[in-house]
Amino acid sequence: MGFDVSQVGQVTLFEIGPQLIVGNREELKEHVLRQLNSGDRKFLIDFAQTGYIDSSGLGVLVSLSKAILEKGGELRLSCLDENLCMLFELTKLNALFQIADSKEEALKGF
């Protein structure tokens, strides 16, 4: 598995491993959608351990954001390193997601 899942209060936290790529994106998508369909509405994906996201990883994040918003939920991201921040800026995805510098900051006000 390319990620760990835990609950922090009412927030479902996904801590992604070194990469979010074609090889593990579908597993993440299925797990988030399963949680969403079981009633979870607050999601945080933490990238503190992640150094690389490929185009399929970005695509799954966009897809999940749409699915979560359609059910009245919210998806936040945290701990993007400098390269990942640049990737989100270049792809304009920083406008789609609420991105926090730390997990703690992302959890505030959820």
ABEGO torsion letter per residue (X at the ends): XABBBBBBEABBBBBBBABBBAAAAAAAAAAAAAAAAAGBABBBBBAAABABBBAAAAAAAAAAAAAAAAAGBBBBBBGBBAAAAAAAAAAGAAAABBBBABAAAAABGX
